[in-house]
Amino acid sequence: MIDYKPAEGFSKPSNDIINYLHSLSWQEVAQLPDHRGNNLRKTISKVVKLNKDNICIGAGISEFINILPDLMKAEFGNNTTNIVVVPTYKPLLEASHKYDSNLVKVYLKEGNAFEWSDELTKKIIQIMNKADRRCVLWLCSPNNPCGTVIPLNIFELLANQPKCILIIDEAFIEYLDDYIDSSAVSLIKKYNNIIVLRTFSKIYSCAGLRIGYAISDKRWINKINKLILYYNTSTIAQRCASLVIKDTGYINNLRIIIREAKNFFYKEIAKINNVKIGSNSQSNLVVLKSSGFDLYNYLLQNRVLTKDLSGLDGMPDGYIRVGLKSLKSSNILIEFLKMTT
């Protein structure tokens, strides 16, 4: 079976991590970890150019997604309107309606290749203006599954809305060459209503370590720290994360690999009449749609596994998602797709 379903795990971790794991001391296994991950927070703070008090360490993005509905409920009771832009990462959608607060879904349009639009911004602001309560806006940029990116000026426009709390999943942000300038993290010094979530699971190739971080105003970070598990990440995970986030050569090389794989894939699939790319992805994820046949089952019958997006809220029928890994893996997938013509 050739597996294009995962969004992560396509590359071995950095050499710094591998060397560290080979030299691991027994004390790092036997002793309790720093429950706040202070050394890792200091390292991250240098990368994001914020104080370490603006950073909280968690067990991947998942821990934050699980507890943020609890935090919003503790702050505002049931007096919130949750706004979620779909399609999106399924756990993010589930978190947005964990409690019986008002939920409004706003849809990225297939005809606009699932890109953000001025119309979408206007609609969200209209919803906020009509609401008589706090509005929690759940966003994913780059989008999962589509890989599209929300422009920074949109984040700022939304953050300026007086009722708005922005929760932004940036799991795939490091795939962008200009991710530092494109990220909502650059707005946190200016706005106290933005919570950004990041992970070491994707481009950093540390999914098995289950570690990520939240970045926000100190007030929100203090509140998040009261809800997360006391020892939520291991010493080993914290140390590996500290090593890889400093290894810019490793990340730059992976960006080049994915860019080459994606450029080749986009060029070759344009020659295949009955399969089209659904969006201009800025990450390693690509969504595909076929015409006249069931693409997911065709590939499955040929022992090629992909992510079936049927039933995902906001995603029309017939789409699949693939995670590109390398030029070689792109070429293999193209050869299977050529056989459909």
Helices and strands as residue ranges (DSSP letters): E 2-3, H 15-22, H 26-30, H 38-48, G 52-54, E 55-58, H 60-76, E 80-86, H 90-96, E 102-107, G 110-112, H 118-130, E 134-140, H 152-159, E 164-169, G 173-175, H 179-182, G 184-187, E 194-199, G 207-209, E 212-216, H 218-225, H 235-245, H 248-269, E 275-277, E 285-290, H 295-301, E 304-305, E 307-308, E 319-323, H 327-338
